[in-house]
Amino acid sequence: MTRALRASRRALHSEVVLRRRPAANQPVCLSCFEPRPQPLPPRTPAPHEVLCRTVYLSVDPFLRCRFNASTGVDYTQPYALGEPIASAGIGEVLQVGDAVRGLAP
C-alpha cells in the first residue's frame, strides 16, 4: 500500500451538496452549497474500480441550469436538494482494482 493511499484512508473526503437553489436570474453563491465530510470506503477497489483523489473539478455553464428547479430541457434533470453535485474532473489514481481500462464516468 502506498504512502498516499495510507494517508487517504485516514482522511475523510468531502462531497458538496446543493443546500438551496439560487434565486431566479441571480448568480450562484457559496450559501447554495454545503460541504459534507464523508469517510472513505474501508476497502480496496473491486475489479474494474479505481480509487482516485480529485485534483481538478469542472465547474462550467452547463451546471447552472441544473441548479434550477426545472432545467428547461429534456436531456438533463435538475440537481436534487441535499444530493451531491456531479461533474467531470481530473484525478490522481491512488489504487487500481483488477484490469481497469479506458475512461471512468
N, C-alpha and C positions, 0 to 999 in steps of 0.2 A: 504494500500500500504506500503510495507516495506521500510526501510531507504535505503537499497541498490538499490531498484527499483527507488525510487525518485531521488537518485544521478545519476543513469544510464540514466534516462530520460533527465536530464540536460546536460549530456555529449554527445559528438559525438563518433562515433566508426570509426575505420579506416578499409578500405578494401585495400588489397595490389594487385596492378595490374602489369601485365607484360609490362614493358616500352619498352624493346628491347630484342631480342634473343641473347644468348651468342654466341660467335664465335665458329665455328666447333672445336671440341676437346679441348675446353677451359673451365675452371671452371665457374660456375655461380657466379656472383659478385653482390654486392648491387646496382650498377648502372643499373642492369637489371630490377629493381623493383621500383615502386613508391607507397608510402602510400597515400591514398586519404581519407581525413576526410569526413564522411557522417553523417547526422543527424539520430538519431534513429526514427523509426516509432512512431507517436504520438498516438498510440492506444494500447489497451491491446491485448494480444494474442487471436485469434479467437479459436473456438472449434478445438481441436486436434493440436494446436500450442503451442510452448513454447518460452519464451524469455530467452536466455542464455548469459552469459558472458564467452567468451573463455578464458580458463586458460592455456591449452597446445594445440599446433597445430603441427600436424605431418609434418615433412619435411624429406621425405625418397627418396631413389634412384629412385623409380617409377616416381616421379615428373620430374626428369631430362630429360627424353625422351620427355615429353610434352612441354618443353621449346623450342625444335627444331621446325622448320617449318614442318617437317614430323617426325612422331613417329617411323616409320619403322615397325609398327604392325597394324593389322586391328581392334583390340579390344579397342583402345582408340584414341582420337583425340588430336592434339596439342592445347595448350592454344592460344587464340586469343590475339593479341597485344591490350593493353588498357582495357582488361577484367580482372575481379578479378580472383585470383588464388584460386582454390577449393582444399580442403584437408580434411582429417579426424581430429578430435580434441576432447578434453575433456573440458566440460564447466560446469559452476555453473548455475543451474536453478534459475532464478530470479522471474519468474511468469509463471503460467500454465493456459492454456485455459481450456476447459471442457474435462474431461475424456481422458487424454493422457496416452497411454500405449505403452510399447516397446521402441525400439531404434529409434532415429530420424536419417534421412540420413545426 
